[in-house]
């Protein structure tokens, strides 16, 4: 849990129903039924990292072998399995969304001037911004090019649209960097574009591959969208009060980049002048001394900033569960439910 954040707000009906389910420390424990397919995803990513250009091959291997949660490919595979057995195309498209996600992270790190990603030096820190921009572009173009191999025209259009939305979200976030007047509505629009739309698209792709009905497709897409919102709000909470050793990256990175996230938005709305000045003084600073960090966390905990943001994450998780609840009981449905619970309780 967060160092200074309060416990999760009172469980909502579906969260309460599933509160006795086993808790998982990491996602790997949830991936049992799709482990073989995820191993094949890794094989595809490895094959896509190869290039006759030595530098392209070196950097591609570096970024694609730095395994993250692999949550997006898992969502494609799980959503497809709600409706039909796994297929070669589900593995292919699961690999493709991870390639697209990796390209977005590379560009994120350039914009943020981030030195660490997944516990290792970022591409930006290791090879410099010029090469990194080109590699991000290369992976974006490669992912869209590979998508043309899909036999589903809707999937190709969806991936192109999602790529544009993600970039628009980055642009909107950059435009509002350091602006203490940012509203919760603006914040929500940004995290939906940057994060949640890809979660939703992964689930929609799985539904398309599984030949789901239009109603079923919309339900799993809603599950994914709200799961993405849950993960992003929790990410923003962890950036303030998480453990850097567990996260694999520094805390207060959002403030250093001028991002005013939901806990800070709430504090700015409900706190006094001293609170506003405290936050203003920290925006853009990369090396915040421990006493100043502790003072910020204590102030956020003393008000309702953490509790409010945590409550929003709970609302999004509940909406995820509402979307997936009507589906027949199955191991896949249970895994998707547990993913929503994991999104709220994770520490990294």
Buried (B, 14 or more C-beta within 10 A) or exposed (E): BBBBBEEBBEBBEBBEEBEEEEEBEEBEEBBEBBEEBBEBBBEBBBEBBEBEEEEBEEBBBBBBEBEBBBBBBBBBBBBBBBBEEBBEBBBBBBBBBBBBBBBBBBBBBBBBEBBBBBEBBBBBBBBEBEBBBBBBEBBBEBBBEBBEEBEBEEBBEBBEEBBEBBBBBBEBBBEBBEEBEBEBEBBBBBBBBBBBBBBBBBBBBBBBBBEBEEEBBBBBBBBBBBBBBBBBBBBBBBBBBBBEEEBBBBBBBBBBBBBBBBBBBBBBBEBEEEBBEBBEEBBEEEEBEEEBBEBBBEBBBEBBBBBBBBBBBBBBBBBBBBBBBEBEEEEBBBBBBBBBBBBBEBEB
